[in-house]
Amino acid sequence: MIINISFLVDEVEKRLTAKCVGIIEEHTAAEHKLLLLEERNEAYTKSKSIAKLEQELNILLHIRKE
């Protein structure tokens, strides 16, 4: 039986390339998801800060009215 080494090398190279492309795509998608989560976290933190400031302002306005 004659084994064509060049053919085997080409097949391995194709499979490794496809696997690497898949890993890169997964990594890119994960980075994008992380950025979205960071943005969402920042927005949530800002909204909590704004809500706390509004609450403090309402308390001060209520005290001022008295």
PDBQT receptor file of N, H, CA, C and O in Angstrom, charges set to zero:
ATOM      1  N   MET A   1       0.843  -1.177   0.000  1.00  0.00    +0.000 N 
ATOM      2  CA  MET A   1       0.000   0.000   0.000  1.00  0.00    +0.000 C 
ATOM      3  C   MET A   1       0.896   1.250   0.000  1.00  0.00    +0.000 C 
ATOM      4  O   MET A   1       1.806   1.386   0.818  1.00  0.00    +0.000 OA
ATOM      5  N   ILE A   2       0.614   2.134  -0.921  1.00  0.00    +0.000 N 
ATOM      6  H   ILE A   2      -0.125   2.024  -1.586  1.00  0.00    +0.000 HD
ATOM      7  CA  ILE A   2       1.385   3.370  -1.030  1.00  0.00    +0.000 C 
ATOM      8  C   ILE A   2       0.582   4.491  -0.370  1.00  0.00    +0.000 C 
ATOM      9  O   ILE A   2      -0.584   4.715  -0.694  1.00  0.00    +0.000 OA
ATOM     10  N   ILE A   3       1.223   5.177   0.550  1.00  0.00    +0.000 N 
ATOM     11  H   ILE A   3       2.170   4.995   0.813  1.00  0.00    +0.000 HD
ATOM     12  CA  ILE A   3       0.567   6.292   1.236  1.00  0.00    +0.000 C 
ATOM     13  C   ILE A   3       1.135   7.587   0.677  1.00  0.00    +0.000 C 
ATOM     14  O   ILE A   3       2.348   7.796   0.658  1.00  0.00    +0.000 OA
ATOM     15  N   ASN A   4       0.250   8.435   0.232  1.00  0.00    +0.000 N 
ATOM     16  H   ASN A   4      -0.735   8.265   0.248  1.00  0.00    +0.000 HD
ATOM     17  CA  ASN A   4       0.662   9.719  -0.320  1.00  0.00    +0.000 C 
ATOM     18  C   ASN A   4       0.815  10.705   0.842  1.00  0.00    +0.000 C 
ATOM     19  O   ASN A   4      -0.173  11.260   1.324  1.00  0.00    +0.000 OA
ATOM     20  N   ILE A   5       2.037  10.916   1.280  1.00  0.00    +0.000 N 
ATOM     21  H   ILE A   5       2.839  10.466   0.888  1.00  0.00    +0.000 HD
ATOM     22  CA  ILE A   5       2.321  11.791   2.423  1.00  0.00    +0.000 C 
ATOM     23  C   ILE A   5       1.868  13.216   2.144  1.00  0.00    +0.000 C 
ATOM     24  O   ILE A   5       1.328  13.877   3.031  1.00  0.00    +0.000 OA
ATOM     25  N   SER A   6       2.075  13.685   0.952  1.00  0.00    +0.000 N 
ATOM     26  H   SER A   6       2.513  13.148   0.231  1.00  0.00    +0.000 HD
ATOM     27  CA  SER A   6       1.682  15.045   0.594  1.00  0.00    +0.000 C 
ATOM     28  C   SER A   6       0.174  15.232   0.778  1.00  0.00    +0.000 C 
ATOM     29  O   SER A   6      -0.272  16.265   1.278  1.00  0.00    +0.000 OA
ATOM     30  N   PHE A   7      -0.602  14.234   0.374  1.00  0.00    +0.000 N 
ATOM     31  H   PHE A   7      -0.240  13.395  -0.032  1.00  0.00    +0.000 HD
ATOM     32  CA  PHE A   7      -2.059  14.296   0.532  1.00  0.00    +0.000 C 
ATOM     33  C   PHE A   7      -2.434  14.344   2.011  1.00  0.00    +0.000 C 
ATOM     34  O   PHE A   7      -3.289  15.130   2.418  1.00  0.00    +0.000 OA
ATOM     35  N   LEU A   8      -1.783  13.493   2.816  1.00  0.00    +0.000 N 
ATOM     36  H   LEU A   8      -1.088  12.854   2.486  1.00  0.00    +0.000 HD
ATOM     37  CA  LEU A   8      -2.069  13.473   4.253  1.00  0.00    +0.000 C 
ATOM     38  C   LEU A   8      -1.722  14.806   4.909  1.00  0.00    +0.000 C 
ATOM     39  O   LEU A   8      -2.479  15.312   5.738  1.00  0.00    +0.000 OA
ATOM     40  N   VAL A   9      -0.589  15.365   4.540  1.00  0.00    +0.000 N 
ATOM     41  H   VAL A   9       0.025  14.954   3.866  1.00  0.00    +0.000 HD
ATOM     42  CA  VAL A   9      -0.178  16.666   5.089  1.00  0.00    +0.000 C 
ATOM     43  C   VAL A   9      -1.194  17.738   4.710  1.00  0.00    +0.000 C 
ATOM     44  O   VAL A   9      -1.568  18.558   5.549  1.00  0.00    +0.000 OA
ATOM     45  N   ASP A  10      -1.640  17.741   3.471  1.00  0.00    +0.000 N 
ATOM     46  H   ASP A  10      -1.337  17.074   2.790  1.00  0.00    +0.000 HD
ATOM     47  CA  ASP A  10      -2.646  18.713   3.024  1.00  0.00    +0.000 C 
ATOM     48  C   ASP A  10      -3.943  18.563   3.810  1.00  0.00    +0.000 C 
ATOM     49  O   ASP A  10      -4.550  19.560   4.201  1.00  0.00    +0.000 OA
ATOM     50  N   GLU A  11      -4.369  17.328   4.041  1.00  0.00    +0.000 N 
ATOM     51  H   GLU A  11      -3.876  16.518   3.723  1.00  0.00    +0.000 HD
ATOM     52  CA  GLU A  11      -5.605  17.084   4.789  1.00  0.00    +0.000 C 
ATOM     53  C   GLU A  11      -5.486  17.568   6.233  1.00  0.00    +0.000 C 
ATOM     54  O   GLU A  11      -6.400  18.197   6.765  1.00  0.00    +0.000 OA
ATOM     55  N   VAL A  12      -4.362  17.269   6.852  1.00  0.00    +0.000 N 
ATOM     56  H   VAL A  12      -3.619  16.757   6.420  1.00  0.00    +0.000 HD
ATOM     57  CA  VAL A  12      -4.130  17.722   8.232  1.00  0.00    +0.000 C 
ATOM     58  C   VAL A  12      -4.102  19.244   8.279  1.00  0.00    +0.000 C 
ATOM     59  O   VAL A  12      -4.670  19.852   9.187  1.00  0.00    +0.000 OA
ATOM     60  N   GLU A  13      -3.449  19.852   7.312  1.00  0.00    +0.000 N 
ATOM     61  H   GLU A  13      -2.987  19.359   6.575  1.00  0.00    +0.000 HD
ATOM     62  CA  GLU A  13      -3.376  21.319   7.254  1.00  0.00    +0.000 C 
ATOM     63  C   GLU A  13      -4.770  21.928   7.100  1.00  0.00    +0.000 C 
ATOM     64  O   GLU A  13      -5.086  22.919   7.758  1.00  0.00    +0.000 OA
ATOM     65  N   LYS A  14      -5.599  21.350   6.244  1.00  0.00    +0.000 N 
ATOM     66  H   LYS A  14      -5.342  20.545   5.709  1.00  0.00    +0.000 HD
ATOM     67  CA  LYS A  14      -6.969  21.848   6.051  1.00  0.00    +0.000 C 
ATOM     68  C   LYS A  14      -7.771  21.749   7.341  1.00  0.00    +0.000 C 
ATOM     69  O   LYS A  14      -8.479  22.683   7.720  1.00  0.00    +0.000 OA
ATOM     70  N   ARG A  15      -7.652  20.606   8.010  1.00  0.00    +0.000 N 
ATOM     71  H   ARG A  15      -7.077  19.848   7.703  1.00  0.00    +0.000 HD
ATOM     72  CA  ARG A  15      -8.409  20.409   9.256  1.00  0.00    +0.000 C 
ATOM     73  C   ARG A  15      -7.944  21.357  10.350  1.00  0.00    +0.000 C 
ATOM     74  O   ARG A  15      -8.759  21.931  11.073  1.00  0.00    +0.000 OA
ATOM     75  N   LEU A  16      -6.631  21.520  10.470  1.00  0.00    +0.000 N 
ATOM     76  H   LEU A  16      -5.969  21.054   9.884  1.00  0.00    +0.000 HD
ATOM     77  CA  LEU A  16      -6.105  22.441  11.479  1.00  0.00    +0.000 C 
ATOM     78  C   LEU A  16      -6.506  23.880  11.183  1.00  0.00    +0.000 C 
ATOM     79  O   LEU A  16      -6.848  24.637  12.092  1.00  0.00    +0.000 OA
ATOM     80  N   THR A  17      -6.463  24.250   9.916  1.00  0.00    +0.000 N 
ATOM     81  H   THR A  17      -6.185  23.635   9.178  1.00  0.00    +0.000 HD
ATOM     82  CA  THR A  17      -6.870  25.602   9.526  1.00  0.00    +0.000 C 
ATOM     83  C   THR A  17      -8.334  25.829   9.866  1.00  0.00    +0.000 C 
ATOM     84  O   THR A  17      -8.691  26.871  10.416  1.00  0.00    +0.000 OA
ATOM     85  N   ALA A  18      -9.182  24.862   9.541  1.00  0.00    +0.000 N 
ATOM     86  H   ALA A  18      -8.893  24.016   9.094  1.00  0.00    +0.000 HD
ATOM     87  CA  ALA A  18     -10.611  24.988   9.846  1.00  0.00    +0.000 C 
ATOM     88  C   ALA A  18     -10.830  25.087  11.352  1.00  0.00    +0.000 C 
ATOM     89  O   ALA A  18     -11.649  25.883  11.813  1.00  0.00    +0.000 OA
ATOM     90  N   LYS A  19     -10.103  24.285  12.110  1.00  0.00    +0.000 N 
ATOM     91  H   LYS A  19      -9.438  23.639  11.735  1.00  0.00    +0.000 HD
ATOM     92  CA  LYS A  19     -10.234  24.315  13.569  1.00  0.00    +0.000 C 
ATOM     93  C   LYS A  19      -9.775  25.668  14.119  1.00  0.00    +0.000 C 
ATOM     94  O   LYS A  19     -10.424  26.233  15.000  1.00  0.00    +0.000 OA
ATOM     95  N   CYS A  20      -8.662  26.185  13.604  1.00  0.00    +0.000 N 
ATOM     96  H   CYS A  20      -8.135  25.726  12.889  1.00  0.00    +0.000 HD
ATOM     97  CA  CYS A  20      -8.151  27.489  14.044  1.00  0.00    +0.000 C 
ATOM     98  C   CYS A  20      -9.137  28.604  13.715  1.00  0.00    +0.000 C 
ATOM     99  O   CYS A  20      -9.369  29.493  14.534  1.00  0.00    +0.000 OA
ATOM    100  N   VAL A  21      -9.711  28.557  12.533  1.00  0.00    +0.000 N 
ATOM    101  H   VAL A  21      -9.522  27.834  11.868  1.00  0.00    +0.000 HD
ATOM    102  CA  VAL A  21     -10.699  29.567  12.143  1.00  0.00    +0.000 C 
ATOM    103  C   VAL A  21     -11.888  29.510  13.097  1.00  0.00    +0.000 C 
ATOM    104  O   VAL A  21     -12.393  30.547  13.526  1.00  0.00    +0.000 OA
ATOM    105  N   GLY A  22     -12.331  28.307  13.427  1.00  0.00    +0.000 N 
ATOM    106  H   GLY A  22     -11.920  27.464  13.078  1.00  0.00    +0.000 HD
ATOM    107  CA  GLY A  22     -13.440  28.148  14.367  1.00  0.00    +0.000 C 
ATOM    108  C   GLY A  22     -13.112  28.717  15.734  1.00  0.00    +0.000 C 
ATOM    109  O   GLY A  22     -13.940  29.386  16.351  1.00  0.00    +0.000 OA
ATOM    110  N   ILE A  23     -11.904  28.449  16.206  1.00  0.00    +0.000 N 
ATOM    111  H   ILE A  23     -11.232  27.905  15.704  1.00  0.00    +0.000 HD
ATOM    112  CA  ILE A  23     -11.482  28.965  17.510  1.00  0.00    +0.000 C 
ATOM    113  C   ILE A  23     -11.412  30.487  17.482  1.00  0.00    +0.000 C 
ATOM    114  O   ILE A  23     -11.845  31.143  18.429  1.00  0.00    +0.000 OA
ATOM    115  N   ILE A  24     -10.876  31.049  16.415  1.00  0.00    +0.000 N 
ATOM    116  H   ILE A  24     -10.524  30.515  15.646  1.00  0.00    +0.000 HD
ATOM    117  CA  ILE A  24     -10.790  32.511  16.290  1.00  0.00    +0.000 C 
ATOM    118  C   ILE A  24     -12.187  33.125  16.271  1.00  0.00    +0.000 C 
ATOM    119  O   ILE A  24     -12.418  34.150  16.914  1.00  0.00    +0.000 OA
ATOM    120  N   GLU A  25     -13.116  32.516  15.547  1.00  0.00    +0.000 N 
ATOM    121  H   GLU A  25     -12.928  31.684  15.024  1.00  0.00    +0.000 HD
ATOM    122  CA  GLU A  25     -14.488  33.029  15.500  1.00  0.00    +0.000 C 
ATOM    123  C   GLU A  25     -15.138  32.962  16.876  1.00  0.00    +0.000 C 
ATOM    124  O   GLU A  25     -15.826  33.901  17.277  1.00  0.00    +0.000 OA
ATOM    125  N   GLU A  26     -14.932  31.864  17.608  1.00  0.00    +0.000 N 
ATOM    126  H   GLU A  26     -14.373  31.102  17.282  1.00  0.00    +0.000 HD
ATOM    127  CA  GLU A  26     -15.484  31.746  18.958  1.00  0.00    +0.000 C 
ATOM    128  C   GLU A  26     -14.881  32.799  19.879  1.00  0.00    +0.000 C 
ATOM    129  O   GLU A  26     -15.589  33.404  20.684  1.00  0.00    +0.000 OA
ATOM    130  N   HIS A  27     -13.580  33.018  19.762  1.00  0.00    +0.000 N 
ATOM    131  H   HIS A  27     -13.005  32.526  19.108  1.00  0.00    +0.000 HD
ATOM    132  CA  HIS A  27     -12.893  34.009  20.593  1.00  0.00    +0.000 C 
ATOM    133  C   HIS A  27     -13.422  35.410  20.299  1.00  0.00    +0.000 C 
ATOM    134  O   HIS A  27     -13.663  36.194  21.217  1.00  0.00    +0.000 OA
ATOM    135  N   THR A  28     -13.601  35.721  19.022  1.00  0.00    +0.000 N 
ATOM    136  H   THR A  28     -13.406  35.084  18.276  1.00  0.00    +0.000 HD
ATOM    137  CA  THR A  28     -14.128  37.028  18.626  1.00  0.00    +0.000 C 
ATOM    138  C   THR A  28     -15.541  37.219  19.162  1.00  0.00    +0.000 C 
ATOM    139  O   THR A  28     -15.875  38.293  19.663  1.00  0.00    +0.000 OA
ATOM    140  N   ALA A  29     -16.362  36.194  19.062  1.00  0.00    +0.000 N 
ATOM    141  H   ALA A  29     -16.090  35.322  18.656  1.00  0.00    +0.000 HD
ATOM    142  CA  ALA A  29     -17.731  36.271  19.581  1.00  0.00    +0.000 C 
ATOM    143  C   ALA A  29     -17.716  36.457  21.097  1.00  0.00    +0.000 C 
ATOM    144  O   ALA A  29     -18.519  37.217  21.638  1.00  0.00    +0.000 OA
ATOM    145  N   ALA A  30     -16.814  35.770  21.775  1.00  0.00    +0.000 N 
ATOM    146  H   ALA A  30     -16.162  35.152  21.336  1.00  0.00    +0.000 HD
ATOM    147  CA  ALA A  30     -16.711  35.899  23.231  1.00  0.00    +0.000 C 
ATOM    148  C   ALA A  30     -16.259  37.306  23.623  1.00  0.00    +0.000 C 
ATOM    149  O   ALA A  30     -16.767  37.876  24.589  1.00  0.00    +0.000 OA
ATOM    150  N   GLU A  31     -15.309  37.864  22.877  1.00  0.00    +0.000 N 
ATOM    151  H   GLU A  31     -14.897  37.402  22.092  1.00  0.00    +0.000 HD
ATOM    152  CA  GLU A  31     -14.864  39.237  23.149  1.00  0.00    +0.000 C 
ATOM    153  C   GLU A  31     -16.008  40.225  22.954  1.00  0.00    +0.000 C 
ATOM    154  O   GLU A  31     -16.181  41.149  23.749  1.00  0.00    +0.000 OA
ATOM    155  N   HIS A  32     -16.785  40.031  21.898  1.00  0.00    +0.000 N 
ATOM    156  H   HIS A  32     -16.644  39.281  21.252  1.00  0.00    +0.000 HD
ATOM    157  CA  HIS A  32     -17.925  40.907  21.631  1.00  0.00    +0.000 C 
ATOM    158  C   HIS A  32     -18.945  40.809  22.764  1.00  0.00    +0.000 C 
ATOM    159  O   HIS A  32     -19.473  41.821  23.223  1.00  0.00    +0.000 OA
ATOM    160  N   LYS A  33     -19.213  39.596  23.204  1.00  0.00    +0.000 N 
ATOM    161  H   LYS A  33     -18.784  38.774  22.830  1.00  0.00    +0.000 HD
ATOM    162  CA  LYS A  33     -20.166  39.395  24.301  1.00  0.00    +0.000 C 
ATOM    163  C   LYS A  33     -19.649  40.057  25.575  1.00  0.00    +0.000 C 
ATOM    164  O   LYS A  33     -20.420  40.668  26.315  1.00  0.00    +0.000 OA
ATOM    165  N   LEU A  34     -18.356  39.938  25.833  1.00  0.00    +0.000 N 
ATOM    166  H   LEU A  34     -17.729  39.441  25.232  1.00  0.00    +0.000 HD
ATOM    167  CA  LEU A  34     -17.762  40.569  27.009  1.00  0.00    +0.000 C 
ATOM    168  C   LEU A  34     -17.909  42.086  26.948  1.00  0.00    +0.000 C 
ATOM    169  O   LEU A  34     -18.237  42.716  27.954  1.00  0.00    +0.000 OA
ATOM    170  N   LEU A  35     -17.671  42.674  25.787  1.00  0.00    +0.000 N 
ATOM    171  H   LEU A  35     -17.404  42.162  24.970  1.00  0.00    +0.000 HD
ATOM    172  CA  LEU A  35     -17.836  44.123  25.636  1.00  0.00    +0.000 C 
ATOM    173  C   LEU A  35     -19.276  44.541  25.907  1.00  0.00    +0.000 C 
ATOM    174  O   LEU A  35     -19.519  45.548  26.572  1.00  0.00    +0.000 OA
ATOM    175  N   LEU A  36     -20.236  43.764  25.390  1.00  0.00    +0.000 N 
ATOM    176  H   LEU A  36     -20.039  42.945  24.850  1.00  0.00    +0.000 HD
ATOM    177  CA  LEU A  36     -21.644  44.072  25.631  1.00  0.00    +0.000 C 
ATOM    178  C   LEU A  36     -21.979  43.977  27.114  1.00  0.00    +0.000 C 
ATOM    179  O   LEU A  36     -22.709  44.815  27.644  1.00  0.00    +0.000 OA
ATOM    180  N   LEU A  37     -21.448  42.957  27.784  1.00  0.00    +0.000 N 
ATOM    181  H   LEU A  37     -20.855  42.276  27.354  1.00  0.00    +0.000 HD
ATOM    182  CA  LEU A  37     -21.692  42.807  29.221  1.00  0.00    +0.000 C 
ATOM    183  C   LEU A  37     -21.069  43.953  30.013  1.00  0.00    +0.000 C 
ATOM    184  O   LEU A  37     -21.662  44.439  30.976  1.00  0.00    +0.000 OA
ATOM    185  N   GLU A  38     -19.877  44.384  29.610  1.00  0.00    +0.000 N 
ATOM    186  H   GLU A  38     -19.395  43.989  28.828  1.00  0.00    +0.000 HD
ATOM    187  CA  GLU A  38     -19.236  45.517  30.283  1.00  0.00    +0.000 C 
ATOM    188  C   GLU A  38     -20.050  46.791  30.096  1.00  0.00    +0.000 C 
ATOM    189  O   GLU A  38     -20.201  47.573  31.035  1.00  0.00    +0.000 OA
ATOM    190  N   GLU A  39     -20.576  47.006  28.885  1.00  0.00    +0.000 N 
ATOM    191  H   GLU A  39     -20.453  46.371  28.123  1.00  0.00    +0.000 HD
ATOM    192  CA  GLU A  39     -21.414  48.181  28.631  1.00  0.00    +0.000 C 
ATOM    193  C   GLU A  39     -22.692  48.118  29.457  1.00  0.00    +0.000 C 
ATOM    194  O   GLU A  39     -23.116  49.120  30.034  1.00  0.00    +0.000 OA
ATOM    195  N   ARG A  40     -23.301  46.946  29.512  1.00  0.00    +0.000 N 
ATOM    196  H   ARG A  40     -22.957  46.132  29.043  1.00  0.00    +0.000 HD
ATOM    197  CA  ARG A  40     -24.529  46.779  30.287  1.00  0.00    +0.000 C 
ATOM    198  C   ARG A  40     -24.262  47.021  31.771  1.00  0.00    +0.000 C 
ATOM    199  O   ARG A  40     -25.067  47.650  32.457  1.00  0.00    +0.000 OA
ATOM    200  N   ASN A  41     -23.129  46.519  32.263  1.00  0.00    +0.000 N 
ATOM    201  H   ASN A  41     -22.474  46.007  31.706  1.00  0.00    +0.000 HD
ATOM    202  CA  ASN A  41     -22.767  46.709  33.661  1.00  0.00    +0.000 C 
ATOM    203  C   ASN A  41     -22.544  48.189  33.965  1.00  0.00    +0.000 C 
ATOM    204  O   ASN A  41     -22.968  48.688  35.007  1.00  0.00    +0.000 OA
ATOM    205  N   GLU A  42     -21.879  48.881  33.051  1.00  0.00    +0.000 N 
ATOM    206  H   GLU A  42     -21.534  48.476  32.204  1.00  0.00    +0.000 HD
ATOM    207  CA  GLU A  42     -21.632  50.315  33.236  1.00  0.00    +0.000 C 
ATOM    208  C   GLU A  42     -22.952  51.091  33.264  1.00  0.00    +0.000 C 
ATOM    209  O   GLU A  42     -23.140  51.979  34.095  1.00  0.00    +0.000 OA
ATOM    210  N   ALA A  43     -23.855  50.750  32.355  1.00  0.00    +0.000 N 
ATOM    211  H   ALA A  43     -23.702  50.029  31.679  1.00  0.00    +0.000 HD
ATOM    212  CA  ALA A  43     -25.160  51.418  32.319  1.00  0.00    +0.000 C 
ATOM    213  C   ALA A  43     -25.939  51.137  33.600  1.00  0.00    +0.000 C 
ATOM    214  O   ALA A  43     -26.587  52.031  34.144  1.00  0.00    +0.000 OA
ATOM    215  N   TYR A  44     -25.876  49.902  34.080  1.00  0.00    +0.000 N 
ATOM    216  H   TYR A  44     -25.349  49.175  33.638  1.00  0.00    +0.000 HD
ATOM    217  CA  TYR A  44     -26.578  49.532  35.315  1.00  0.00    +0.000 C 
ATOM    218  C   TYR A  44     -26.006  50.307  36.495  1.00  0.00    +0.000 C 
ATOM    219  O   TYR A  44     -26.753  50.825  37.326  1.00  0.00    +0.000 OA
ATOM    220  N   THR A  45     -24.681  50.386  36.567  1.00  0.00    +0.000 N 
ATOM    221  H   THR A  45     -24.074  49.966  35.893  1.00  0.00    +0.000 HD
ATOM    222  CA  THR A  45     -24.028  51.117  37.656  1.00  0.00    +0.000 C 
ATOM    223  C   THR A  45     -24.419  52.589  37.626  1.00  0.00    +0.000 C 
ATOM    224  O   THR A  45     -24.694  53.183  38.668  1.00  0.00    +0.000 OA
ATOM    225  N   LYS A  46     -24.443  53.179  36.425  1.00  0.00    +0.000 N 
ATOM    226  H   LYS A  46     -24.220  52.696  35.579  1.00  0.00    +0.000 HD
ATOM    227  CA  LYS A  46     -24.838  54.584  36.306  1.00  0.00    +0.000 C 
ATOM    228  C   LYS A  46     -26.290  54.782  36.716  1.00  0.00    +0.000 C 
ATOM    229  O   LYS A  46     -26.611  55.755  37.398  1.00  0.00    +0.000 OA
ATOM    230  N   SER A  47     -27.170  53.873  36.310  1.00  0.00    +0.000 N 
ATOM    231  H   SER A  47     -26.908  53.083  35.756  1.00  0.00    +0.000 HD
ATOM    232  CA  SER A  47     -28.584  54.022  36.656  1.00  0.00    +0.000 C 
ATOM    233  C   SER A  47     -28.778  53.893  38.162  1.00  0.00    +0.000 C 
ATOM    234  O   SER A  47     -29.610  54.592  38.741  1.00  0.00    +0.000 OA
ATOM    235  N   LYS A  48     -28.010  52.998  38.805  1.00  0.00    +0.000 N 
ATOM    236  H   LYS A  48     -27.334  52.431  38.335  1.00  0.00    +0.000 HD
ATOM    237  CA  LYS A  48     -28.104  52.868  40.265  1.00  0.00    +0.000 C 
ATOM    238  C   LYS A  48     -27.612  54.146  40.934  1.00  0.00    +0.000 C 
ATOM    239  O   LYS A  48     -28.207  54.597  41.913  1.00  0.00    +0.000 OA
ATOM    240  N   SER A  49     -26.534  54.735  40.420  1.00  0.00    +0.000 N 
ATOM    241  H   SER A  49     -26.051  54.369  39.625  1.00  0.00    +0.000 HD
ATOM    242  CA  SER A  49     -25.998  55.972  40.987  1.00  0.00    +0.000 C 
ATOM    243  C   SER A  49     -27.001  57.105  40.828  1.00  0.00    +0.000 C 
ATOM    244  O   SER A  49     -27.208  57.892  41.751  1.00  0.00    +0.000 OA
ATOM    245  N   ILE A  50     -27.622  57.185  39.659  1.00  0.00    +0.000 N 
ATOM    246  H   ILE A  50     -27.454  56.545  38.909  1.00  0.00    +0.000 HD
ATOM    247  CA  ILE A  50     -28.624  58.224  39.410  1.00  0.00    +0.000 C 
ATOM    248  C   ILE A  50     -29.813  58.038  40.340  1.00  0.00    +0.000 C 
ATOM    249  O   ILE A  50     -30.316  59.010  40.902  1.00  0.00    +0.000 OA
ATOM    250  N   ALA A  51     -30.264  56.808  40.507  1.00  0.00    +0.000 N 
ATOM    251  H   ALA A  51     -29.855  56.018  40.050  1.00  0.00    +0.000 HD
ATOM    252  CA  ALA A  51     -31.402  56.537  41.392  1.00  0.00    +0.000 C 
ATOM    253  C   ALA A  51     -31.071  56.934  42.824  1.00  0.00    +0.000 C 
ATOM    254  O   ALA A  51     -31.916  57.490  43.526  1.00  0.00    +0.000 OA
ATOM    255  N   LYS A  52     -29.849  56.653  43.261  1.00  0.00    +0.000 N 
ATOM    256  H   LYS A  52     -29.163  56.202  42.690  1.00  0.00    +0.000 HD
ATOM    257  CA  LYS A  52     -29.446  57.015  44.620  1.00  0.00    +0.000 C 
ATOM    258  C   LYS A  52     -29.395  58.535  44.775  1.00  0.00    +0.000 C 
ATOM    259  O   LYS A  52     -29.837  59.066  45.794  1.00  0.00    +0.000 OA
ATOM    260  N   LEU A  53     -28.863  59.234  43.780  1.00  0.00    +0.000 N 
ATOM    261  H   LEU A  53     -28.504  58.803  42.953  1.00  0.00    +0.000 HD
ATOM    262  CA  LEU A  53     -28.813  60.696  43.833  1.00  0.00    +0.000 C 
ATOM    263  C   LEU A  53     -30.216  61.299  43.845  1.00  0.00    +0.000 C 
ATOM    264  O   LEU A  53     -30.478  62.259  44.569  1.00  0.00    +0.000 OA
ATOM    265  N   GLU A  54     -31.115  60.733  43.041  1.00  0.00    +0.000 N 
ATOM    266  H   GLU A  54     -30.902  59.953  42.453  1.00  0.00    +0.000 HD
ATOM    267  CA  GLU A  54     -32.501  61.215  43.029  1.00  0.00    +0.000 C 
ATOM    268  C   GLU A  54     -33.151  61.017  44.391  1.00  0.00    +0.000 C 
ATOM    269  O   GLU A  54     -33.879  61.885  44.873  1.00  0.00    +0.000 OA
ATOM    270  N   GLN A  55     -32.886  59.882  45.000  1.00  0.00    +0.000 N 
ATOM    271  H   GLN A  55     -32.295  59.177  44.608  1.00  0.00    +0.000 HD
ATOM    272  CA  GLN A  55     -33.448  59.604  46.318  1.00  0.00    +0.000 C 
ATOM    273  C   GLN A  55     -32.923  60.612  47.345  1.00  0.00    +0.000 C 
ATOM    274  O   GLN A  55     -33.690  61.144  48.147  1.00  0.00    +0.000 OA
ATOM    275  N   GLU A  56     -31.624  60.867  47.314  1.00  0.00    +0.000 N 
ATOM    276  H   GLU A  56     -31.000  60.434  46.662  1.00  0.00    +0.000 HD
ATOM    277  CA  GLU A  56     -31.036  61.836  48.239  1.00  0.00    +0.000 C 
ATOM    278  C   GLU A  56     -31.588  63.237  47.986  1.00  0.00    +0.000 C 
ATOM    279  O   GLU A  56     -31.845  63.980  48.934  1.00  0.00    +0.000 OA
ATOM    280  N   LEU A  57     -31.771  63.602  46.725  1.00  0.00    +0.000 N 
ATOM    281  H   LEU A  57     -31.562  62.998  45.955  1.00  0.00    +0.000 HD
ATOM    282  CA  LEU A  57     -32.329  64.906  46.386  1.00  0.00    +0.000 C 
ATOM    283  C   LEU A  57     -33.749  65.035  46.910  1.00  0.00    +0.000 C 
ATOM    284  O   LEU A  57     -34.112  66.074  47.463  1.00  0.00    +0.000 OA
ATOM    285  N   ASN A  58     -34.552  64.003  46.747  1.00  0.00    +0.000 N 
ATOM    286  H   ASN A  58     -34.258  63.159  46.299  1.00  0.00    +0.000 HD
ATOM    287  CA  ASN A  58     -35.922  64.028  47.251  1.00  0.00    +0.000 C 
ATOM    288  C   ASN A  58     -35.956  64.183  48.765  1.00  0.00    +0.000 C 
ATOM    289  O   ASN A  58     -36.811  64.887  49.301  1.00  0.00    +0.000 OA
ATOM    290  N   ILE A  59     -35.028  63.527  49.454  1.00  0.00    +0.000 N 
ATOM    291  H   ILE A  59     -34.333  62.954  49.018  1.00  0.00    +0.000 HD
ATOM    292  CA  ILE A  59     -34.953  63.666  50.913  1.00  0.00    +0.000 C 
ATOM    293  C   ILE A  59     -34.605  65.102  51.278  1.00  0.00    +0.000 C 
ATOM    294  O   ILE A  59     -35.215  65.682  52.176  1.00  0.00    +0.000 OA
ATOM    295  N   LEU A  60     -33.624  65.678  50.584  1.00  0.00    +0.000 N 
ATOM    296  H   LEU A  60     -33.128  65.207  49.855  1.00  0.00    +0.000 HD
ATOM    297  CA  LEU A  60     -33.226  67.059  50.870  1.00  0.00    +0.000 C 
ATOM    298  C   LEU A  60     -34.353  68.041  50.564  1.00  0.00    +0.000 C 
ATOM    299  O   LEU A  60     -34.575  68.985  51.322  1.00  0.00    +0.000 OA
ATOM    300  N   LEU A  61     -35.063  67.826  49.463  1.00  0.00    +0.000 N 
ATOM    301  H   LEU A  61     -34.883  67.059  48.847  1.00  0.00    +0.000 HD
ATOM    302  CA  LEU A  61     -36.188  68.701  49.126  1.00  0.00    +0.000 C 
ATOM    303  C   LEU A  61     -37.295  68.587  50.160  1.00  0.00    +0.000 C 
ATOM    304  O   LEU A  61     -37.925  69.583  50.516  1.00  0.00    +0.000 OA
ATOM    305  N   HIS A  62     -37.529  67.389  50.635  1.00  0.00    +0.000 N 
ATOM    306  H   HIS A  62     -37.018  66.579  50.346  1.00  0.00    +0.000 HD
ATOM    307  CA  HIS A  62     -38.557  67.177  51.653  1.00  0.00    +0.000 C 
ATOM    308  C   HIS A  62     -38.168  67.881  52.953  1.00  0.00    +0.000 C 
ATOM    309  O   HIS A  62     -39.007  68.509  53.598  1.00  0.00    +0.000 OA
ATOM    310  N   ILE A  63     -36.889  67.775  53.335  1.00  0.00    +0.000 N 
ATOM    311  H   ILE A  63     -36.207  67.265  52.811  1.00  0.00    +0.000 HD
ATOM    312  CA  ILE A  63     -36.406  68.445  54.548  1.00  0.00    +0.000 C 
ATOM    313  C   ILE A  63     -36.512  69.953  54.378  1.00  0.00    +0.000 C 
ATOM    314  O   ILE A  63     -36.877  70.659  55.318  1.00  0.00    +0.000 OA
ATOM    315  N   ARG A  64     -36.202  70.445  53.203  1.00  0.00    +0.000 N 
ATOM    316  H   ARG A  64     -35.906  69.872  52.440  1.00  0.00    +0.000 HD
ATOM    317  CA  ARG A  64     -36.240  71.885  52.942  1.00  0.00    +0.000 C 
ATOM    318  C   ARG A  64     -37.661  72.426  53.049  1.00  0.00    +0.000 C 
ATOM    319  O   ARG A  64     -37.868  73.541  53.528  1.00  0.00    +0.000 OA
ATOM    320  N   LYS A  65     -38.648  71.634  52.601  1.00  0.00    +0.000 N 
ATOM    321  H   LYS A  65     -38.481  70.728  52.212  1.00  0.00    +0.000 HD
ATOM    322  CA  LYS A  65     -40.050  72.063  52.668  1.00  0.00    +0.000 C 
ATOM    323  C   LYS A  65     -40.521  72.200  54.108  1.00  0.00    +0.000 C 
ATOM    324  O   LYS A  65     -41.387  73.022  54.408  1.00  0.00    +0.000 OA
ATOM    325  N   GLU A  66     -39.953  71.400  54.990  1.00  0.00    +0.000 N 
ATOM    326  H   GLU A  66     -39.249  70.732  54.746  1.00  0.00    +0.000 HD
ATOM    327  CA  GLU A  66     -40.374  71.435  56.399  1.00  0.00    +0.000 C 
ATOM    328  C   GLU A  66     -39.786  72.602  57.064  1.00  0.00    +0.000 C 
ATOM    329  O   GLU A  66     -40.016  72.816  58.254  1.00  0.00    +0.000 OA
TER     330      GLU A  66
